[in-house]
Amino acid sequence: MAASSFTATGFASSFHGSWGTSIVGEEYGTLVAKTTPNVVRVGRPLRSGPMMGNVNEGKGLFAPLVVVTRNIVGKKRFNQIRGKAIALHSQVITEFCKSIGADAKQRQGLIRLAKKNGEKLGFLA
């Protein structure tokens, strides 16, 4: 039987050590090794190469018309025509901003809005 003693509160206790004891040496290493969970770290997945397809392909009201036109005219000529149309539209927006007195920041915002609307309508398919 374990030795027990009565304390001032009347409870029996078999504890005769100190609360402040520490573990040193080899015992500490084995204790830590046993209590430390094995963690397997998984790296980020490898990214595949860039996609060559258009993310707007088939999206928007005018996307089918744009795709058919690109297939008929050819990609190189189609991109030249599209670039000229975008540049012309940007010039129109710039002239509009000059006429109403809008600053460069507002003009840039309108050009970005035109691009977003073009994506939604399918002009950039």
The first five atom37 places (N, CA, C, CB, O) and aatype in JSON, in Angstrom:
{
  "aatype": [12, 0, 0, 15, 15, 13, 16, 0, 16, 7, 13, 0, 15, 15, 13, 8, 7, 15, 17, 7, 16, 15, 9, 19, 7, 6, 6, 18, 7, 16, 10, 19, 0, 11, 16, 16, 14, 2, 19, 19, 1, 19, 7, 1, 14, 10, 1, 15, 7, 14, 12, 12, 7, 2, 19, 2, 6, 7, 11, 7, 10, 13, 0, 14, 10, 19, 19, 19, 16, 1, 2, 9, 19, 7, 11, 11, 1, 13, 2, 5, 9, 1, 7, 11, 0, 9, 0, 10, 8, 15, 5, 19, 9, 16, 6, 13, 4, 11, 15, 9, 7, 0, 3, 0, 11, 5, 1, 5, 7, 10, 9, 1, 10, 0, 11, 11, 2, 7, 6, 11, 10, 7, 13, 10, 0],
  "atom_mask": [
    [1, 1, 1, 1, 1],
    [1, 1, 1, 1, 1],
    [1, 1, 1, 1, 1],
    [1, 1, 1, 1, 1],
    [1, 1, 1, 1, 1],
    [1, 1, 1, 1, 1],
    [1, 1, 1, 1, 1],
    [1, 1, 1, 1, 1],
    [1, 1, 1, 1, 1],
    [1, 1, 1, 0, 1],
    [1, 1, 1, 1, 1],
    [1, 1, 1, 1, 1],
    [1, 1, 1, 1, 1],
    [1, 1, 1, 1, 1],
    [1, 1, 1, 1, 1],
    [1, 1, 1, 1, 1],
    [1, 1, 1, 0, 1],
    [1, 1, 1, 1, 1],
    [1, 1, 1, 1, 1],
    [1, 1, 1, 0, 1],
    [1, 1, 1, 1, 1],
    [1, 1, 1, 1, 1],
    [1, 1, 1, 1, 1],
    [1, 1, 1, 1, 1],
    [1, 1, 1, 0, 1],
    [1, 1, 1, 1, 1],
    [1, 1, 1, 1, 1],
    [1, 1, 1, 1, 1],
    [1, 1, 1, 0, 1],
    [1, 1, 1, 1, 1],
    [1, 1, 1, 1, 1],
    [1, 1, 1, 1, 1],
    [1, 1, 1, 1, 1],
    [1, 1, 1, 1, 1],
    [1, 1, 1, 1, 1],
    [1, 1, 1, 1, 1],
    [1, 1, 1, 1, 1],
    [1, 1, 1, 1, 1],
    [1, 1, 1, 1, 1],
    [1, 1, 1, 1, 1],
    [1, 1, 1, 1, 1],
    [1, 1, 1, 1, 1],
    [1, 1, 1, 0, 1],
    [1, 1, 1, 1, 1],
    [1, 1, 1, 1, 1],
    [1, 1, 1, 1, 1],
    [1, 1, 1, 1, 1],
    [1, 1, 1, 1, 1],
    [1, 1, 1, 0, 1],
    [1, 1, 1, 1, 1],
    [1, 1, 1, 1, 1],
    [1, 1, 1, 1, 1],
    [1, 1, 1, 0, 1],
    [1, 1, 1, 1, 1],
    [1, 1, 1, 1, 1],
    [1, 1, 1, 1, 1],
    [1, 1, 1, 1, 1],
    [1, 1, 1, 0, 1],
    [1, 1, 1, 1, 1],
    [1, 1, 1, 0, 1],
    [1, 1, 1, 1, 1],
    [1, 1, 1, 1, 1],
    [1, 1, 1, 1, 1],
    [1, 1, 1, 1, 1],
    [1, 1, 1, 1, 1],
    [1, 1, 1, 1, 1],
    [1, 1, 1, 1, 1],
    [1, 1, 1, 1, 1],
    [1, 1, 1, 1, 1],
    [1, 1, 1, 1, 1],
    [1, 1, 1, 1, 1],
    [1, 1, 1, 1, 1],
    [1, 1, 1, 1, 1],
    [1, 1, 1, 0, 1],
    [1, 1, 1, 1, 1],
    [1, 1, 1, 1, 1],
    [1, 1, 1, 1, 1],
    [1, 1, 1, 1, 1],
    [1, 1, 1, 1, 1],
    [1, 1, 1, 1, 1],
    [1, 1, 1, 1, 1],
    [1, 1, 1, 1, 1],
    [1, 1, 1, 0, 1],
    [1, 1, 1, 1, 1],
    [1, 1, 1, 1, 1],
    [1, 1, 1, 1, 1],
    [1, 1, 1, 1, 1],
    [1, 1, 1, 1, 1],
    [1, 1, 1, 1, 1],
    [1, 1, 1, 1, 1],
    [1, 1, 1, 1, 1],
    [1, 1, 1, 1, 1],
    [1, 1, 1, 1, 1],
    [1, 1, 1, 1, 1],
    [1, 1, 1, 1, 1],
    [1, 1, 1, 1, 1],
    [1, 1, 1, 1, 1],
    [1, 1, 1, 1, 1],
    [1, 1, 1, 1, 1],
    [1, 1, 1, 1, 1],
    [1, 1, 1, 0, 1],
    [1, 1, 1, 1, 1],
    [1, 1, 1, 1, 1],
    [1, 1, 1, 1, 1],
    [1, 1, 1, 1, 1],
    [1, 1, 1, 1, 1],
    [1, 1, 1, 1, 1],
    [1, 1, 1, 1, 1],
    [1, 1, 1, 0, 1],
    [1, 1, 1, 1, 1],
    [1, 1, 1, 1, 1],
    [1, 1, 1, 1, 1],
    [1, 1, 1, 1, 1],
    [1, 1, 1, 1, 1],
    [1, 1, 1, 1, 1],
    [1, 1, 1, 1, 1],
    [1, 1, 1, 1, 1],
    [1, 1, 1, 0, 1],
    [1, 1, 1, 1, 1],
    [1, 1, 1, 1, 1],
    [1, 1, 1, 1, 1],
    [1, 1, 1, 0, 1],
    [1, 1, 1, 1, 1],
    [1, 1, 1, 1, 1],
    [1, 1, 1, 1, 1]
  ],
  "atom_positions": [
    [[0.82, -1.18, 0.0], [0.0, 0.0, 0.0], [0.87, 1.24, 0.0], [-0.93, 0.0, 1.19], [1.96, 1.26, 0.57]],
    [[0.37, 2.26, -0.64], [1.12, 3.5, -0.7], [0.95, 4.26, 0.6], [0.67, 4.35, -1.89], [-0.09, 4.21, 1.26]],
    [[2.0, 4.95, 0.94], [1.93, 5.76, 2.15], [1.08, 6.96, 1.89], [3.32, 6.17, 2.64], [1.22, 7.6, 0.84]],
    [[0.23, 7.29, 2.78], [-0.6, 8.47, 2.61], [-0.55, 9.31, 3.86], [-2.05, 8.07, 2.28], [-0.3, 8.81, 4.96]],
    [[-0.78, 10.58, 3.68], [-0.77, 11.49, 4.82], [-1.98, 12.39, 4.75], [0.54, 12.31, 4.87], [-2.53, 12.63, 3.68]],
    [[-2.38, 12.89, 5.89], [-3.51, 13.79, 5.93], [-3.01, 15.22, 5.92], [-4.38, 13.53, 7.17], [-2.04, 15.56, 6.59]],
    [[-3.69, 16.07, 5.13], [-3.33, 17.47, 5.06], [-4.29, 18.27, 5.9], [-3.32, 17.98, 3.61], [-5.18, 17.73, 6.56]],
    [[-4.1, 19.57, 5.87], [-4.95, 20.45, 6.68], [-6.39, 20.41, 6.22], [-4.43, 21.88, 6.62], [-7.3, 20.68, 7.01]],
    [[-6.62, 20.07, 4.97], [-7.99, 20.02, 4.46], [-8.66, 18.7, 4.78], [-8.01, 20.25, 2.97], [-9.88, 18.58, 4.64]],
    [[-7.9, 17.71, 5.22], [-8.47, 16.44, 5.58], [-8.42, 15.4, 4.5], [0.0, 0.0, 0.0], [-8.89, 14.28, 4.7]],
    [[-7.85, 15.74, 3.34], [-7.77, 14.77, 2.25], [-6.47, 14.0, 2.34], [-7.88, 15.46, 0.89], [-5.44, 14.54, 2.73]],
    [[-6.52, 12.74, 1.98], [-5.33, 11.91, 2.0], [-4.58, 12.08, 0.69], [-5.69, 10.43, 2.24], [-5.21, 12.21, -0.36]],
    [[-3.26, 12.07, 0.73], [-2.46, 12.24, -0.47], [-1.25, 11.34, -0.39], [-2.03, 13.7, -0.65], [-0.64, 11.21, 0.67]],
    [[-0.88, 10.72, -1.5], [0.33, 9.91, -1.55], [1.43, 10.65, -2.29], [0.05, 8.56, -2.21], [2.49, 10.08, -2.55]],
    [[1.2, 11.92, -2.65], [2.18, 12.72, -3.4], [3.18, 13.32, -2.43], [1.49, 13.83, -4.22], [2.8, 14.03, -1.5]],
    [[4.46, 13.02, -2.64], [5.5, 13.57, -1.76], [6.57, 14.31, -2.55], [6.15, 12.45, -0.95], [7.62, 14.65, -2.01]],
    [[6.31, 14.58, -3.86], [7.31, 15.23, -4.7], [7.1, 16.72, -4.77], [0.0, 0.0, 0.0], [6.39, 17.32, -3.96]],
    [[7.74, 17.32, -5.75], [7.66, 18.75, -5.97], [6.98, 19.0, -7.31], [9.06, 19.41, -5.92], [7.18, 18.25, -8.26]],
    [[6.18, 20.04, -7.37], [5.51, 20.39, -8.62], [6.5, 20.97, -9.62], [4.38, 21.38, -8.37], [6.21, 20.99, -10.82]],
    [[7.62, 21.42, -9.2], [8.56, 22.1, -10.07], [9.68, 21.22, -10.58], [0.0, 0.0, 0.0], [10.71, 21.76, -11.01]],
    [[9.55, 19.91, -10.56], [10.63, 19.07, -11.06], [10.71, 19.15, -12.57], [10.45, 17.61, -10.62], [9.69, 19.37, -13.23]],
    [[11.89, 18.99, -13.13], [12.07, 19.05, -14.57], [12.76, 17.79, -15.05], [12.89, 20.3, -14.98], [13.4, 17.09, -14.27]],
    [[12.61, 17.51, -16.3], [13.22, 16.34, -16.91], [14.41, 16.81, -17.72], [12.19, 15.54, -17.79], [14.27, 17.72, -18.54]],
    [[15.55, 16.23, -17.51], [16.75, 16.63, -18.25], [17.42, 15.41, -18.83], [17.73, 17.41, -17.35], [17.14, 14.28, -18.44]],
    [[18.3, 15.65, -19.78], [19.1, 14.57, -20.34], [18.32, 13.73, -21.33], [0.0, 0.0, 0.0], [17.48, 14.24, -22.06]],
    [[18.61, 12.44, -21.34], [18.02, 11.52, -22.31], [16.52, 11.35, -22.11], [18.7, 10.17, -22.23], [15.78, 11.13, -23.06]],
    [[16.09, 11.45, -20.86], [14.65, 11.27, -20.6], [13.83, 12.32, -21.34], [14.37, 11.35, -19.1], [12.76, 12.01, -21.86]],
    [[14.33, 13.55, -21.4], [13.6, 14.62, -22.07], [13.46, 14.33, -23.56], [14.3, 15.97, -21.85], [12.39, 14.51, -24.13]],
    [[14.54, 13.88, -24.2], [14.5, 13.57, -25.63], [13.51, 12.48, -25.96], [0.0, 0.0, 0.0], [12.79, 12.57, -26.95]],
    [[13.48, 11.44, -25.14], [12.54, 10.35, -25.41], [11.12, 10.77, -25.14], [12.89, 9.12, -24.58], [10.19, 10.34, -25.83]],
    [[10.93, 11.63, -24.13], [9.58, 12.11, -23.84], [9.06, 12.99, -24.97], [9.56, 12.9, -22.52], [7.91, 12.85, -25.39]],
    [[9.91, 13.88, -25.48], [9.5, 14.75, -26.57], [9.24, 13.93, -27.83], [10.58, 15.82, -26.84], [8.28, 14.19, -28.56]],
    [[10.09, 12.94, -28.08], [9.91, 12.11, -29.28], [8.6, 11.34, -29.22], [11.09, 11.13, -29.43], [7.96, 11.13, -30.24]],
    [[8.2, 10.93, -28.03], [6.96, 10.17, -27.9], [5.73, 11.05, -27.99], [6.95, 9.43, -26.6], [4.69, 10.6, -28.47]],
    [[5.83, 12.3, -27.54], [4.66, 13.17, -27.51], [4.5, 14.02, -28.75], [4.73, 14.06, -26.31], [3.41, 14.53, -29.0]],
    [[5.55, 14.18, -29.55], [5.47, 14.98, -30.75], [4.8, 14.16, -31.86], [6.87, 15.46, -31.19], [5.27, 13.08, -32.2]],
    [[3.69, 14.7, -32.42], [3.03, 13.94, -33.49], [3.85, 13.95, -34.76], [1.64, 14.5, -33.77], [4.56, 14.92, -35.05]],
    [[3.76, 12.89, -35.52], [4.44, 12.83, -36.8], [3.63, 13.66, -37.79], [4.6, 11.36, -37.3], [2.46, 13.37, -38.03]],
    [[4.25, 14.68, -38.36], [3.58, 15.57, -39.28], [4.17, 15.37, -40.66], [3.7, 17.04, -38.83], [5.39, 15.42, -40.83]],
    [[3.32, 15.15, -41.61], [3.77, 15.01, -42.99], [3.38, 16.3, -43.7], [3.15, 13.75, -43.69], [2.2, 16.62, -43.81]],
    [[4.37, 17.01, -44.17], [4.09, 18.25, -44.87], [3.98, 17.98, -46.35], [5.18, 19.31, -44.58], [4.79, 17.27, -46.94]],
    [[2.96, 18.54, -46.93], [2.72, 18.36, -48.35], [2.95, 19.7, -49.03], [1.27, 17.81, -48.63], [2.35, 20.7, -48.64]],
    [[3.8, 19.71, -50.03], [4.08, 20.94, -50.75], [2.93, 21.31, -51.67], [0.0, 0.0, 0.0], [1.98, 20.55, -51.85]],
    [[3.03, 22.49, -52.23], [2.01, 22.94, -53.16], [2.05, 22.08, -54.42], [2.2, 24.43, -53.51], [3.13, 21.67, -54.84]],
    [[0.91, 21.81, -55.01], [0.91, 20.99, -56.22], [1.62, 21.71, -57.36], [-0.53, 20.64, -56.63], [1.62, 22.94, -57.43]],
    [[2.21, 20.94, -58.23], [2.89, 21.53, -59.37], [1.87, 22.15, -60.3], [3.73, 20.47, -60.11], [0.82, 21.58, -60.58]],
    [[2.2, 23.34, -60.78], [1.31, 24.03, -61.7], [1.55, 23.52, -63.11], [1.51, 25.57, -61.63], [2.68, 23.32, -63.53]],
    [[0.48, 23.32, -63.8], [0.64, 22.91, -65.18], [1.03, 24.13, -66.0], [-0.67, 22.25, -65.72], [0.93, 25.26, -65.53]],
    [[1.45, 23.91, -67.21], [1.87, 25.0, -68.08], [0.71, 25.92, -68.39], [0.0, 0.0, 0.0], [-0.45, 25.58, -68.12]],
    [[0.98, 27.08, -68.95], [-0.08, 28.03, -69.25], [-1.03, 27.47, -70.3], [0.5, 29.36, -69.73], [-0.63, 26.8, -71.25]],
    [[-2.3, 27.76, -70.09], [-3.31, 27.29, -71.05], [-3.28, 28.19, -72.27], [-4.73, 27.27, -70.4], [-3.19, 29.41, -72.15]],
    [[-3.35, 27.6, -73.42], [-3.32, 28.38, -74.64], [-4.72, 28.77, -75.11], [-2.61, 27.61, -75.73], [-4.86, 29.59, -76.02]],
    [[-5.74, 28.19, -74.51], [-7.11, 28.51, -74.9], [-7.55, 29.85, -74.34], [0.0, 0.0, 0.0], [-6.95, 30.37, -73.4]],
    [[-8.61, 30.38, -74.91], [-9.17, 31.65, -74.47], [-10.18, 31.38, -73.37], [-9.81, 32.42, -75.64], [-11.06, 30.54, -73.53]],
    [[-10.05, 32.08, -72.24], [-10.98, 31.86, -71.12], [-12.38, 32.37, -71.44], [-10.45, 32.54, -69.86], [-13.34, 31.95, -70.81]],
    [[-12.49, 33.27, -72.41], [-13.8, 33.82, -72.78], [-14.44, 33.07, -73.94], [-13.65, 35.27, -73.14], [-15.48, 33.49, -74.45]],
    [[-13.84, 31.98, -74.35], [-14.36, 31.2, -75.48], [-15.78, 30.73, -75.19], [-13.44, 30.0, -75.79], [-16.02, 30.01, -74.22]],
    [[-16.7, 31.13, -76.03], [-18.08, 30.66, -75.91], [-18.91, 31.41, -74.9], [0.0, 0.0, 0.0], [-20.06, 31.04, -74.67]],
    [[-18.37, 32.45, -74.27], [-19.12, 33.21, -73.28], [-19.57, 34.53, -73.89], [-18.26, 33.45, -72.02], [-18.8, 35.2, -74.58]],
    [[-20.78, 34.88, -73.63], [-21.29, 36.18, -74.09], [-22.17, 36.06, -75.31], [0.0, 0.0, 0.0], [-22.17, 35.05, -76.02]],
    [[-22.93, 37.11, -75.54], [-23.92, 37.14, -76.63], [-23.26, 37.09, -78.01], [-24.77, 38.4, -76.52], [-23.75, 36.42, -78.91]],
    [[-22.14, 37.79, -78.15], [-21.5, 37.87, -79.47], [-20.38, 36.87, -79.67], [-20.97, 39.25, -79.68], [-19.73, 36.88, -80.72]],
    [[-20.12, 36.02, -78.69], [-19.01, 35.06, -78.78], [-19.11, 34.14, -80.0], [-18.97, 34.23, -77.52], [-18.09, 33.95, -80.67]],
    [[-20.26, 33.57, -80.31], [-20.3, 32.7, -81.5], [-19.95, 33.44, -82.79], [-21.68, 32.08, -81.64], [-19.26, 32.89, -83.65]],
    [[-20.43, 34.67, -82.93], [-20.12, 35.46, -84.12], [-18.63, 35.78, -84.19], [-20.94, 36.77, -84.12], [-18.04, 35.73, -85.26]],
    [[-18.03, 36.09, -83.06], [-16.59, 36.39, -83.01], [-15.78, 35.15, -83.37], [-16.19, 36.9, -81.61], [-14.8, 35.25, -84.12]],
    [[-16.16, 33.99, -82.86], [-15.43, 32.76, -83.14], [-15.52, 32.4, -84.63], [-15.97, 31.6, -82.27], [-14.52, 32.02, -85.23]],
    [[-16.71, 32.51, -85.21], [-16.88, 32.2, -86.64], [-16.06, 33.16, -87.49], [-18.38, 32.27, -87.03], [-15.41, 32.75, -88.45]],
    [[-16.1, 34.45, -87.14], [-15.33, 35.44, -87.9], [-13.83, 35.16, -87.8], [-15.63, 36.86, -87.39], [-13.12, 35.27, -88.8]],
    [[-13.36, 34.78, -86.6], [-11.94, 34.48, -86.43], [-11.55, 33.26, -87.27], [-11.62, 34.24, -84.93], [-10.47, 33.24, -87.86]],
    [[-12.43, 32.26, -87.33], [-12.11, 31.06, -88.12], [-12.1, 31.36, -89.61], [-13.12, 29.96, -87.82], [-11.32, 30.76, -90.35]],
    [[-12.95, 32.26, -90.07], [-13.01, 32.61, -91.5], [-11.81, 33.47, -91.9], [-14.33, 33.34, -91.83], [-11.14, 33.2, -92.9]],
    [[-11.55, 34.51, -91.12], [-10.52, 35.49, -91.47], [-9.12, 34.97, -91.15], [-10.76, 36.8, -90.73], [-8.17, 35.3, -91.85]],
    [[-8.99, 34.17, -90.11], [-7.68, 33.71, -89.65], [-7.29, 34.47, -88.39], [0.0, 0.0, 0.0], [-7.64, 35.64, -88.22]],
    [[-6.55, 33.8, -87.52], [-6.22, 34.4, -86.22], [-5.37, 35.66, -86.35], [-5.5, 33.4, -85.34], [-5.62, 36.65, -85.66]],
    [[-4.37, 35.62, -87.22], [-3.46, 36.76, -87.32], [-4.2, 38.01, -87.81], [-2.3, 36.43, -88.28], [-4.1, 39.07, -87.19]],
    [[-4.92, 37.88, -88.87], [-5.66, 39.03, -89.43], [-6.76, 39.47, -88.47], [-6.28, 38.67, -90.81], [-7.01, 40.67, -88.31]],
    [[-7.42, 38.5, -87.82], [-8.48, 38.82, -86.86], [-7.93, 39.64, -85.7], [-9.13, 37.53, -86.34], [-8.55, 40.62, -85.29]],
    [[-6.76, 39.24, -85.17], [-6.18, 39.98, -84.05], [-5.73, 41.39, -84.47], [-4.99, 39.21, -83.48], [-5.77, 42.31, -83.66]],
    [[-5.31, 41.55, -85.73], [-4.97, 42.89, -86.23], [-6.21, 43.78, -86.27], [-4.33, 42.79, -87.62], [-6.17, 44.94, -85.85]],
    [[-7.29, 43.23, -86.79], [-8.55, 44.0, -86.87], [-9.06, 44.32, -85.47], [-9.62, 43.21, -87.67], [-9.5, 45.44, -85.2]],
    [[-9.0, 43.33, -84.59], [-9.46, 43.56, -83.21], [-8.62, 44.63, -82.53], [-9.41, 42.24, -82.4], [-9.16, 45.5, -81.84]],
    [[-7.31, 44.59, -82.71], [-6.42, 45.6, -82.12], [-6.74, 47.0, -82.61], [0.0, 0.0, 0.0], [-6.75, 47.95, -81.83]],
    [[-7.01, 47.11, -83.92], [-7.38, 48.42, -84.47], [-8.71, 48.91, -83.9], [-7.45, 48.35, -86.0], [-8.87, 50.09, -83.63]],
    [[-9.66, 47.99, -83.73], [-10.96, 48.36, -83.18], [-10.84, 48.8, -81.72], [-11.95, 47.19, -83.3], [-11.49, 49.76, -81.3]],
    [[-10.02, 48.11, -80.96], [-9.82, 48.48, -79.55], [-9.12, 49.83, -79.46], [-8.99, 47.39, -78.81], [-9.5, 50.66, -78.63]],
    [[-8.11, 50.06, -80.3], [-7.42, 51.36, -80.3], [-8.37, 52.49, -80.68], [-6.22, 51.33, -81.26], [-8.35, 53.55, -80.07]],
    [[-9.2, 52.26, -81.7], [-10.18, 53.27, -82.11], [-11.17, 53.56, -80.98], [-10.94, 52.8, -83.37], [-11.51, 54.72, -80.74]],
    [[-11.63, 52.53, -80.3], [-12.57, 52.71, -79.2], [-11.92, 53.48, -78.05], [-13.09, 51.35, -78.71], [-12.56, 54.32, -77.42]],
    [[-10.65, 53.19, -77.77], [-9.93, 53.93, -76.73], [-9.79, 55.4, -77.09], [-8.56, 53.32, -76.5], [-9.87, 56.27, -76.22]],
    [[-9.57, 55.7, -78.39], [-9.49, 57.09, -78.84], [-10.83, 57.8, -78.66], [-9.05, 57.16, -80.31], [-10.87, 58.96, -78.27]],
    [[-11.91, 57.1, -78.95], [-13.25, 57.68, -78.77], [-13.49, 57.99, -77.29], [-14.34, 56.72, -79.3], [-14.02, 59.05, -76.95]],
    [[-13.09, 57.07, -76.43], [-13.26, 57.29, -74.98], [-12.4, 58.49, -74.54], [-12.86, 56.02, -74.17], [-12.86, 59.31, -73.74]],
    [[-11.17, 58.6, -75.07], [-10.29, 59.71, -74.72], [-10.88, 61.04, -75.16], [-8.91, 59.52, -75.36], [-10.87, 62.01, -74.39]],
    [[-11.39, 61.11, -76.38], [-12.02, 62.34, -76.87], [-13.26, 62.7, -76.05], [-12.4, 62.19, -78.35], [-13.5, 63.87, -75.77]],
    [[-14.02, 61.69, -75.66], [-15.19, 61.93, -74.82], [-14.77, 62.53, -73.48], [-15.99, 60.62, -74.61], [-15.38, 63.48, -72.99]],
    [[-13.72, 61.96, -72.89], [-13.23, 62.45, -71.59], [-12.71, 63.89, -71.7], [-12.13, 61.53, -71.04], [-12.9, 64.69, -70.79]],
    [[-12.07, 64.21, -72.82], [-11.6, 65.59, -73.04], [-12.77, 66.54, -73.14], [-10.73, 65.68, -74.31], [-12.72, 67.65, -72.6]],
    [[-13.84, 66.12, -73.82], [-14.98, 67.01, -74.02], [-15.75, 67.27, -72.73], [-15.92, 66.43, -75.06], [-16.34, 68.34, -72.57]],
    [[-15.75, 66.32, -71.81], [-16.47, 66.54, -70.55], [-15.55, 66.99, -69.43], [-17.2, 65.27, -70.13], [-16.02, 67.32, -68.34]],
    [[-14.23, 67.02, -69.67], [-13.27, 67.48, -68.68], [-12.88, 66.43, -67.64], [0.0, 0.0, 0.0], [-12.51, 66.78, -66.52]],
    [[-12.96, 65.18, -68.01], [-12.58, 64.1, -67.08], [-11.06, 63.97, -67.04], [-13.24, 62.75, -67.49], [-10.39, 64.17, -68.06]],
    [[-10.52, 63.64, -65.87], [-9.07, 63.49, -65.75], [-8.62, 62.1, -66.24], [-8.63, 63.71, -64.28], [-9.44, 61.27, -66.63]],
    [[-7.3, 61.88, -66.21], [-6.73, 60.64, -66.74], [-7.19, 59.42, -65.95], [-5.21, 60.72, -66.73], [-7.36, 58.34, -66.53]],
    [[-7.38, 59.57, -64.65], [-7.81, 58.44, -63.83], [-9.22, 57.99, -64.21], [-7.75, 58.81, -62.33], [-9.5, 56.8, -64.29]],
    [[-10.1, 58.96, -64.44], [-11.46, 58.62, -64.86], [-11.46, 58.0, -66.26], [-12.36, 59.88, -64.84], [-12.21, 57.06, -66.53]],
    [[-10.6, 58.53, -67.14], [-10.49, 57.97, -68.5], [-10.04, 56.52, -68.44], [-9.51, 58.8, -69.35], [-10.6, 55.66, -69.13]],
    [[-9.03, 56.23, -67.6], [-8.54, 54.86, -67.47], [-9.63, 53.96, -66.92], [-7.3, 54.81, -66.56], [-9.76, 52.8, -67.34]],
    [[-10.43, 54.47, -65.98], [-11.54, 53.69, -65.44], [-12.57, 53.36, -66.51], [0.0, 0.0, 0.0], [-13.11, 52.25, -66.53]],
    [[-12.85, 54.3, -67.4], [-13.81, 54.05, -68.49], [-13.26, 53.02, -69.48], [-14.13, 55.36, -69.23], [-14.01, 52.18, -69.98]],
    [[-11.96, 53.07, -69.76], [-11.37, 52.08, -70.66], [-11.44, 50.68, -70.05], [-9.9, 52.45, -70.99], [-11.73, 49.71, -70.75]],
    [[-11.16, 50.59, -68.75], [-11.27, 49.28, -68.07], [-12.71, 48.78, -68.07], [-10.75, 49.38, -66.63], [-12.96, 47.59, -68.24]],
    [[-13.65, 49.69, -67.87], [-15.06, 49.31, -67.9], [-15.45, 48.8, -69.29], [-15.95, 50.5, -67.5], [-16.21, 47.84, -69.41]],
    [[-14.94, 49.45, -70.34], [-15.22, 49.01, -71.7], [-14.67, 47.6, -71.93], [-14.62, 49.99, -72.72], [-15.31, 46.79, -72.6]],
    [[-13.49, 47.32, -71.39], [-12.91, 45.98, -71.54], [-13.76, 44.94, -70.83], [-11.47, 45.95, -71.0], [-14.03, 43.88, -71.39]],
    [[-14.2, 45.24, -69.6], [-15.05, 44.3, -68.86], [-16.36, 44.05, -69.59], [-15.33, 44.81, -67.45], [-16.84, 42.92, -69.66]],
    [[-16.96, 45.12, -70.15], [-18.2, 44.94, -70.89], [-17.98, 44.12, -72.16], [-18.8, 46.31, -71.24], [-18.82, 43.32, -72.54]],
    [[-16.83, 44.33, -72.83], [-16.49, 43.55, -74.0], [-16.34, 42.09, -73.69], [0.0, 0.0, 0.0], [-16.74, 41.23, -74.47]],
    [[-15.75, 41.79, -72.53], [-15.62, 40.38, -72.11], [-16.98, 39.77, -71.85], [-14.74, 40.26, -70.84], [-17.25, 38.64, -72.26]],
    [[-17.86, 40.52, -71.16], [-19.19, 39.99, -70.83], [-20.02, 39.75, -72.08], [-19.92, 40.94, -69.89], [-20.79, 38.79, -72.16]],
    [[-19.87, 40.64, -73.07], [-20.66, 40.5, -74.29], [-20.08, 39.48, -75.26], [-20.78, 41.84, -74.98], [-20.76, 39.05, -76.2]],
    [[-18.83, 39.09, -75.05], [-18.24, 38.07, -75.9], [-17.37, 38.61, -77.01], [0.0, 0.0, 0.0], [-16.99, 37.86, -77.91]],
    [[-17.05, 39.9, -77.0], [-16.2, 40.46, -78.05], [-14.76, 39.99, -77.93], [-16.25, 41.97, -78.02], [-14.02, 40.04, -78.9]],
    [[-14.35, 39.54, -76.76], [-12.99, 39.08, -76.57], [-12.88, 37.56, -76.59], [-12.45, 39.6, -75.26], [-11.9, 36.99, -76.1]],
    [[-13.87, 36.9, -77.16], [-13.86, 35.43, -77.24], [-12.86, 34.96, -78.26], [-15.25, 34.89, -77.6], [-12.7, 33.76, -78.47]]
  ]
}
